[in-house]
Amino acid sequence: MITVMGATGNTGKKIATALLRTGEKVRALGRSDSKLAELKKLGAEVLIGDMTQAAFLTKAFLGSEAVYTLLPTDRRSVNYRAEQDRQGEATIQAIRESGVRHIVFLSSLGAELNEGTGLIAGLHAQEERLTQLSDTHILLLRPGSFYENFYDSLGLITHQGINGDSVAPDLAIPMVATRDIADVAAKALAARRWEGVVVRELLGPRDLTYAEATRILGEHIGKPDLRYVQFSYADMLRALLEGGLSESFASLYVAMTQAFNEEIVKPREGRTPENSTPTRFEDFVGELAQAYQRI
C-alpha cells in the first residue's frame, strides 16, 4: 500500500493515478469526497479527513510501505506559517506512530536555507523535522517554480491585458511541470530503492524568464503582444490582499519573490541530466490556453 497526501492536488492526483495504472495499491487522502471520486473509480482506497490531525494521518499511514507527503495549506490562513508547522508536526507524529519507513516529501528549491526565503522557510522547517526521524528513509524533492502557477495570471490577463508579478522580468529561473514531479515521485514510491536522506532537485528542461513565459503564453491565447510587468513588492502585496489572500500568505509570497530576484533561491548543484525534467513550457502552455478560453 502506498498512501498519497493531497491526492486531489497538482501533484498528488497525478501520483495516485500513475501508481494505480501500474497496479499499485493506493490510499488517497483528501478533504473532499467528490474530488476523490475519480481516484476511487480507478481503484484507490480513499480517506477523507483533516491533514492537521495526527490521529487521522496515523490511521491513513498504517500498513503503508511508503507515503507521499506535502504541506497542503490555505492561502487565506490568518497565520500561514503556523498552519504549515501544525500540519508538518502532525505528519511527523503520524510517521512515528504508524512505523512507515519510506517518505517522499514535496519541498522546494531553497529549502536548505532556514530564513530569508518567504514561503519556502516553512518547507525548510519540515525538512528538518523529517531528517531527525530515525529508521526512516526520506526523499526530499526540491522542484523549481511550477508551470501551473501561471493559472493565477489568467484573470489578470483577461481583465487588464497584462501578466505581472514581483519577479524580475529577465531573471531566468528553473520552472517545472507538476507531471514531471509526479513521475519522479511515483517511481520512487513504487521502487523504494533509496536509503537515508536523499535530496533530488527537479529543474525542468531549461531556465525560463517570466518575460519569455509570458510571450509564449501570449502567442497561444491570441495575444502576441502580451506584456509582462514587474510589480513593486508593495504593489504585489496590495494585489494579493485585494485578491482575497491573507496578509500572512501575501507577505511570505512577496518575500519569496525577493529571494528569487536576489538569487538566494537557486539550485545547489547546477543543471544536470539527472535534475532536468522533460516537459517544456511550450508543451504545457496549451493547457493554460484552454483554461484562458474558459474564463
Contacts in CASP RR format, 6 or more apart in sequence:
PFRMAT RR
TARGET T0000
AUTHOR 0000-0000-0000
METHOD contacts of the structure
MODEL  1
MITVMGATGNTGKKIATALLRTGEKVRALGRSDSKLAELKKLGAEVLIGD
MTQAAFLTKAFLGSEAVYTLLPTDRRSVNYRAEQDRQGEATIQAIRESGV
RHIVFLSSLGAELNEGTGLIAGLHAQEERLTQLSDTHILLLRPGSFYENF
YDSLGLITHQGINGDSVAPDLAIPMVATRDIADVAAKALAARRWEGVVVR
ELLGPRDLTYAEATRILGEHIGKPDLRYVQFSYADMLRALLEGGLSESFA
SLYVAMTQAFNEEIVKPREGRTPENSTPTRFEDFVGELAQAYQRI
1 25 0 8 1.000
1 26 0 8 1.000
1 27 0 8 1.000
1 45 0 8 1.000
1 63 0 8 1.000
1 64 0 8 1.000
1 65 0 8 1.000
2 19 0 8 1.000
2 24 0 8 1.000
2 25 0 8 1.000
2 26 0 8 1.000
2 27 0 8 1.000
2 64 0 8 1.000
2 65 0 8 1.000
2 66 0 8 1.000
2 67 0 8 1.000
2 68 0 8 1.000
2 189 0 8 1.000
2 190 0 8 1.000
3 26 0 8 1.000
3 27 0 8 1.000
3 28 0 8 1.000
3 29 0 8 1.000
3 60 0 8 1.000
3 61 0 8 1.000
3 64 0 8 1.000
3 66 0 8 1.000
3 67 0 8 1.000
3 68 0 8 1.000
3 100 0 8 1.000
4 12 0 8 1.000
4 15 0 8 1.000
4 16 0 8 1.000
4 19 0 8 1.000
4 26 0 8 1.000
4 27 0 8 1.000
4 28 0 8 1.000
4 29 0 8 1.000
4 67 0 8 1.000
4 68 0 8 1.000
5 12 0 8 1.000
5 29 0 8 1.000
5 30 0 8 1.000
5 51 0 8 1.000
5 57 0 8 1.000
5 67 0 8 1.000
5 68 0 8 1.000
5 69 0 8 1.000
5 70 0 8 1.000
5 72 0 8 1.000
5 91 0 8 1.000
6 12 0 8 1.000
6 13 0 8 1.000
6 29 0 8 1.000
6 30 0 8 1.000
6 51 0 8 1.000
6 70 0 8 1.000
6 72 0 8 1.000
7 13 0 8 1.000
7 15 0 8 1.000
7 16 0 8 1.000
7 28 0 8 1.000
7 29 0 8 1.000
7 30 0 8 1.000
7 36 0 8 1.000
7 39 0 8 1.000
7 44 0 8 1.000
7 46 0 8 1.000
8 30 0 8 1.000
8 31 0 8 1.000
8 32 0 8 1.000
8 35 0 8 1.000
8 36 0 8 1.000
9 72 0 8 1.000
10 146 0 8 1.000
10 148 0 8 1.000
10 178 0 8 1.000
11 68 0 8 1.000
11 70 0 8 1.000
11 106 0 8 1.000
11 178 0 8 1.000
11 181 0 8 1.000
11 182 0 8 1.000
11 185 0 8 1.000
12 68 0 8 1.000
12 70 0 8 1.000
12 182 0 8 1.000
13 38 0 8 1.000
13 39 0 8 1.000
14 178 0 8 1.000
14 179 0 8 1.000
14 182 0 8 1.000
14 183 0 8 1.000
14 186 0 8 1.000
15 68 0 8 1.000
15 182 0 8 1.000
15 185 0 8 1.000
15 186 0 8 1.000
15 189 0 8 1.000
16 26 0 8 1.000
16 28 0 8 1.000
16 39 0 8 1.000
16 44 0 8 1.000
17 39 0 8 1.000
17 42 0 8 1.000
18 182 0 8 1.000
18 183 0 8 1.000
18 186 0 8 1.000
19 26 0 8 1.000
19 186 0 8 1.000
19 189 0 8 1.000
19 190 0 8 1.000
20 26 0 8 1.000
20 39 0 8 1.000
20 42 0 8 1.000
20 43 0 8 1.000
20 44 0 8 1.000
21 42 0 8 1.000
22 186 0 8 1.000
22 190 0 8 1.000
24 189 0 8 1.000
24 190 0 8 1.000
25 45 0 8 1.000
26 39 0 8 1.000
26 43 0 8 1.000
26 44 0 8 1.000
26 45 0 8 1.000
27 44 0 8 1.000
27 45 0 8 1.000
27 46 0 8 1.000
27 47 0 8 1.000
27 60 0 8 1.000
27 64 0 8 1.000
28 36 0 8 1.000
28 39 0 8 1.000
28 40 0 8 1.000
28 44 0 8 1.000
28 45 0 8 1.000
28 46 0 8 1.000
28 47 0 8 1.000
29 46 0 8 1.000
29 47 0 8 1.000
29 49 0 8 1.000
29 51 0 8 1.000
29 57 0 8 1.000
29 60 0 8 1.000
30 36 0 8 1.000
30 46 0 8 1.000
30 47 0 8 1.000
30 48 0 8 1.000
30 49 0 8 1.000
30 51 0 8 1.000
31 48 0 8 1.000
31 49 0 8 1.000
31 50 0 8 1.000
31 51 0 8 1.000
32 48 0 8 1.000
33 46 0 8 1.000
33 48 0 8 1.000
36 44 0 8 1.000
36 46 0 8 1.000
36 48 0 8 1.000
39 46 0 8 1.000
40 46 0 8 1.000
47 56 0 8 1.000
47 59 0 8 1.000
47 60 0 8 1.000
49 56 0 8 1.000
50 56 0 8 1.000
51 57 0 8 1.000
51 72 0 8 1.000
51 87 0 8 1.000
51 90 0 8 1.000
51 91 0 8 1.000
52 83 0 8 1.000
52 86 0 8 1.000
52 87 0 8 1.000
52 90 0 8 1.000
53 90 0 8 1.000
54 89 0 8 1.000
54 90 0 8 1.000
54 91 0 8 1.000
54 93 0 8 1.000
54 94 0 8 1.000
54 97 0 8 1.000
57 90 0 8 1.000
57 91 0 8 1.000
57 93 0 8 1.000
57 94 0 8 1.000
57 98 0 8 1.000
58 93 0 8 1.000
58 94 0 8 1.000
58 97 0 8 1.000
58 98 0 8 1.000
60 94 0 8 1.000
61 67 0 8 1.000
61 94 0 8 1.000
61 95 0 8 1.000
61 98 0 8 1.000
61 99 0 8 1.000
61 100 0 8 1.000
62 98 0 8 1.000
63 98 0 8 1.000
63 100 0 8 1.000
64 98 0 8 1.000
64 100 0 8 1.000
65 100 0 8 1.000
65 101 0 8 1.000
65 102 0 8 1.000
65 192 0 8 1.000
66 100 0 8 1.000
66 101 0 8 1.000
66 102 0 8 1.000
66 103 0 8 1.000
66 104 0 8 1.000
66 189 0 8 1.000
66 192 0 8 1.000
67 95 0 8 1.000
67 100 0 8 1.000
67 102 0 8 1.000
67 103 0 8 1.000
67 104 0 8 1.000
68 104 0 8 1.000
68 106 0 8 1.000
68 185 0 8 1.000
68 189 0 8 1.000
69 91 0 8 1.000
69 103 0 8 1.000
69 104 0 8 1.000
69 105 0 8 1.000
69 106 0 8 1.000
70 105 0 8 1.000
70 106 0 8 1.000
71 84 0 8 1.000
71 87 0 8 1.000
71 88 0 8 1.000
71 91 0 8 1.000
71 106 0 8 1.000
71 122 0 8 1.000
71 123 0 8 1.000
71 126 0 8 1.000
72 87 0 8 1.000
73 80 0 8 1.000
73 83 0 8 1.000
73 84 0 8 1.000
73 87 0 8 1.000
74 80 0 8 1.000
74 83 0 8 1.000
75 245 0 8 1.000
75 246 0 8 1.000
75 249 0 8 1.000
76 244 0 8 1.000
76 245 0 8 1.000
76 246 0 8 1.000
76 249 0 8 1.000
77 83 0 8 1.000
77 246 0 8 1.000
77 248 0 8 1.000
77 249 0 8 1.000
78 246 0 8 1.000
78 248 0 8 1.000
79 248 0 8 1.000
80 119 0 8 1.000
80 246 0 8 1.000
80 248 0 8 1.000
80 249 0 8 1.000
80 252 0 8 1.000
81 121 0 8 1.000
81 122 0 8 1.000
81 248 0 8 1.000
81 252 0 8 1.000
84 122 0 8 1.000
84 123 0 8 1.000
84 125 0 8 1.000
84 126 0 8 1.000
85 122 0 8 1.000
85 125 0 8 1.000
88 126 0 8 1.000
88 129 0 8 1.000
89 129 0 8 1.000
91 126 0 8 1.000
92 129 0 8 1.000
92 130 0 8 1.000
92 133 0 8 1.000
95 103 0 8 1.000
95 130 0 8 1.000
95 133 0 8 1.000
95 136 0 8 1.000
96 133 0 8 1.000
100 136 0 8 1.000
101 135 0 8 1.000
101 136 0 8 1.000
101 137 0 8 1.000
102 136 0 8 1.000
102 137 0 8 1.000
102 139 0 8 1.000
102 189 0 8 1.000
102 192 0 8 1.000
102 194 0 8 1.000
103 130 0 8 1.000
103 133 0 8 1.000
103 136 0 8 1.000
103 137 0 8 1.000
103 138 0 8 1.000
103 139 0 8 1.000
104 139 0 8 1.000
104 141 0 8 1.000
104 185 0 8 1.000
104 188 0 8 1.000
104 189 0 8 1.000
105 126 0 8 1.000
105 127 0 8 1.000
105 130 0 8 1.000
105 138 0 8 1.000
105 139 0 8 1.000
105 140 0 8 1.000
105 141 0 8 1.000
106 141 0 8 1.000
106 143 0 8 1.000
106 181 0 8 1.000
106 185 0 8 1.000
107 123 0 8 1.000
107 126 0 8 1.000
107 127 0 8 1.000
107 140 0 8 1.000
107 141 0 8 1.000
107 142 0 8 1.000
108 120 0 8 1.000
108 123 0 8 1.000
108 142 0 8 1.000
108 143 0 8 1.000
108 144 0 8 1.000
108 265 0 8 1.000
109 120 0 8 1.000
109 142 0 8 1.000
109 143 0 8 1.000
109 144 0 8 1.000
109 174 0 8 1.000
109 201 0 8 1.000
109 203 0 8 1.000
109 265 0 8 1.000
109 266 0 8 1.000
109 267 0 8 1.000
110 117 0 8 1.000
110 120 0 8 1.000
110 124 0 8 1.000
110 142 0 8 1.000
110 259 0 8 1.000
110 264 0 8 1.000
110 265 0 8 1.000
110 266 0 8 1.000
111 117 0 8 1.000
111 120 0 8 1.000
111 123 0 8 1.000
111 124 0 8 1.000
111 127 0 8 1.000
111 140 0 8 1.000
111 142 0 8 1.000
112 124 0 8 1.000
112 127 0 8 1.000
112 199 0 8 1.000
112 268 0 8 1.000
113 120 0 8 1.000
113 121 0 8 1.000
113 124 0 8 1.000
113 264 0 8 1.000
113 265 0 8 1.000
114 121 0 8 1.000
114 124 0 8 1.000
114 125 0 8 1.000
114 128 0 8 1.000
115 121 0 8 1.000
116 255 0 8 1.000
116 259 0 8 1.000
116 264 0 8 1.000
117 124 0 8 1.000
117 255 0 8 1.000
117 256 0 8 1.000
117 259 0 8 1.000
117 264 0 8 1.000
117 265 0 8 1.000
118 252 0 8 1.000
118 253 0 8 1.000
118 255 0 8 1.000
118 256 0 8 1.000
118 259 0 8 1.000
119 249 0 8 1.000
119 252 0 8 1.000
119 253 0 8 1.000
119 255 0 8 1.000
119 256 0 8 1.000
120 256 0 8 1.000
120 259 0 8 1.000
120 265 0 8 1.000
121 252 0 8 1.000
127 140 0 8 1.000
130 136 0 8 1.000
130 138 0 8 1.000
130 140 0 8 1.000
130 197 0 8 1.000
131 138 0 8 1.000
131 197 0 8 1.000
136 196 0 8 1.000
137 192 0 8 1.000
137 194 0 8 1.000
137 195 0 8 1.000
137 196 0 8 1.000
137 197 0 8 1.000
137 198 0 8 1.000
138 196 0 8 1.000
138 197 0 8 1.000
138 198 0 8 1.000
139 188 0 8 1.000
139 194 0 8 1.000
139 198 0 8 1.000
139 200 0 8 1.000
140 197 0 8 1.000
140 198 0 8 1.000
140 199 0 8 1.000
140 200 0 8 1.000
141 181 0 8 1.000
141 184 0 8 1.000
141 185 0 8 1.000
141 200 0 8 1.000
141 202 0 8 1.000
142 199 0 8 1.000
142 200 0 8 1.000
142 201 0 8 1.000
142 202 0 8 1.000
143 174 0 8 1.000
143 176 0 8 1.000
143 181 0 8 1.000
143 201 0 8 1.000
143 202 0 8 1.000
143 203 0 8 1.000
144 173 0 8 1.000
144 174 0 8 1.000
144 175 0 8 1.000
144 176 0 8 1.000
144 201 0 8 1.000
144 202 0 8 1.000
144 203 0 8 1.000
144 204 0 8 1.000
145 173 0 8 1.000
145 174 0 8 1.000
145 175 0 8 1.000
145 176 0 8 1.000
146 175 0 8 1.000
146 176 0 8 1.000
146 177 0 8 1.000
146 178 0 8 1.000
147 175 0 8 1.000
147 176 0 8 1.000
147 177 0 8 1.000
147 178 0 8 1.000
147 279 0 8 1.000
147 281 0 8 1.000
147 284 0 8 1.000
147 285 0 8 1.000
147 288 0 8 1.000
148 177 0 8 1.000
148 178 0 8 1.000
150 163 0 8 1.000
150 213 0 8 1.000
150 217 0 8 1.000
150 288 0 8 1.000
151 288 0 8 1.000
151 291 0 8 1.000
153 163 0 8 1.000
153 164 0 8 1.000
153 165 0 8 1.000
153 217 0 8 1.000
154 288 0 8 1.000
154 291 0 8 1.000
154 292 0 8 1.000
154 295 0 8 1.000
155 295 0 8 1.000
156 162 0 8 1.000
156 163 0 8 1.000
156 164 0 8 1.000
157 163 0 8 1.000
157 217 0 8 1.000
157 221 0 8 1.000
157 223 0 8 1.000
157 226 0 8 1.000
157 292 0 8 1.000
158 292 0 8 1.000
158 295 0 8 1.000
161 223 0 8 1.000
161 226 0 8 1.000
162 226 0 8 1.000
162 227 0 8 1.000
162 228 0 8 1.000
162 229 0 8 1.000
163 210 0 8 1.000
163 214 0 8 1.000
163 217 0 8 1.000
163 226 0 8 1.000
163 227 0 8 1.000
163 228 0 8 1.000
163 229 0 8 1.000
164 210 0 8 1.000
164 214 0 8 1.000
164 228 0 8 1.000
164 229 0 8 1.000
164 230 0 8 1.000
164 231 0 8 1.000
165 210 0 8 1.000
165 228 0 8 1.000
165 230 0 8 1.000
165 231 0 8 1.000
165 236 0 8 1.000
165 257 0 8 1.000
166 230 0 8 1.000
166 231 0 8 1.000
166 232 0 8 1.000
166 233 0 8 1.000
166 235 0 8 1.000
166 236 0 8 1.000
166 254 0 8 1.000
166 257 0 8 1.000
166 258 0 8 1.000
166 261 0 8 1.000
167 173 0 8 1.000
167 210 0 8 1.000
167 230 0 8 1.000
167 257 0 8 1.000
167 260 0 8 1.000
167 261 0 8 1.000
168 210 0 8 1.000
168 230 0 8 1.000
168 260 0 8 1.000
168 261 0 8 1.000
169 209 0 8 1.000
169 210 0 8 1.000
169 211 0 8 1.000
169 228 0 8 1.000
169 229 0 8 1.000
169 230 0 8 1.000
170 209 0 8 1.000
170 211 0 8 1.000
171 209 0 8 1.000
171 210 0 8 1.000
171 260 0 8 1.000
171 261 0 8 1.000
171 263 0 8 1.000
172 207 0 8 1.000
172 208 0 8 1.000
172 209 0 8 1.000
173 207 0 8 1.000
173 208 0 8 1.000
173 209 0 8 1.000
173 260 0 8 1.000
174 201 0 8 1.000
174 203 0 8 1.000
174 204 0 8 1.000
174 207 0 8 1.000
174 208 0 8 1.000
174 267 0 8 1.000
174 271 0 8 1.000
175 204 0 8 1.000
175 207 0 8 1.000
175 208 0 8 1.000
175 213 0 8 1.000
175 281 0 8 1.000
176 202 0 8 1.000
176 203 0 8 1.000
176 204 0 8 1.000
176 277 0 8 1.000
176 279 0 8 1.000
177 204 0 8 1.000
177 277 0 8 1.000
177 279 0 8 1.000
177 283 0 8 1.000
177 284 0 8 1.000
179 279 0 8 1.000
180 202 0 8 1.000
180 204 0 8 1.000
180 277 0 8 1.000
180 278 0 8 1.000
180 279 0 8 1.000
181 202 0 8 1.000
181 277 0 8 1.000
183 277 0 8 1.000
184 200 0 8 1.000
184 202 0 8 1.000
184 277 0 8 1.000
188 194 0 8 1.000
199 268 0 8 1.000
200 274 0 8 1.000
200 275 0 8 1.000
201 267 0 8 1.000
201 268 0 8 1.000
201 269 0 8 1.000
201 275 0 8 1.000
202 275 0 8 1.000
202 277 0 8 1.000
203 267 0 8 1.000
203 270 0 8 1.000
203 271 0 8 1.000
203 275 0 8 1.000
203 276 0 8 1.000
203 277 0 8 1.000
204 276 0 8 1.000
204 277 0 8 1.000
204 278 0 8 1.000
204 279 0 8 1.000
205 276 0 8 1.000
205 277 0 8 1.000
205 278 0 8 1.000
205 279 0 8 1.000
205 280 0 8 1.000
206 271 0 8 1.000
206 276 0 8 1.000
206 280 0 8 1.000
207 271 0 8 1.000
208 281 0 8 1.000
210 228 0 8 1.000
210 230 0 8 1.000
211 228 0 8 1.000
213 228 0 8 1.000
213 281 0 8 1.000
214 226 0 8 1.000
214 227 0 8 1.000
214 228 0 8 1.000
215 224 0 8 1.000
215 226 0 8 1.000
215 228 0 8 1.000
216 281 0 8 1.000
216 282 0 8 1.000
216 285 0 8 1.000
217 226 0 8 1.000
217 285 0 8 1.000
217 288 0 8 1.000
217 289 0 8 1.000
218 224 0 8 1.000
218 226 0 8 1.000
220 285 0 8 1.000
220 286 0 8 1.000
220 288 0 8 1.000
220 289 0 8 1.000
221 288 0 8 1.000
221 289 0 8 1.000
221 292 0 8 1.000
221 293 0 8 1.000
231 239 0 8 1.000
233 254 0 8 1.000
233 257 0 8 1.000
233 258 0 8 1.000
236 253 0 8 1.000
236 254 0 8 1.000
236 257 0 8 1.000
237 250 0 8 1.000
237 251 0 8 1.000
237 254 0 8 1.000
240 249 0 8 1.000
240 250 0 8 1.000
240 253 0 8 1.000
240 254 0 8 1.000
241 247 0 8 1.000
241 250 0 8 1.000
245 253 0 8 1.000
256 265 0 8 1.000
259 265 0 8 1.000
267 275 0 8 1.000
269 275 0 8 1.000
END
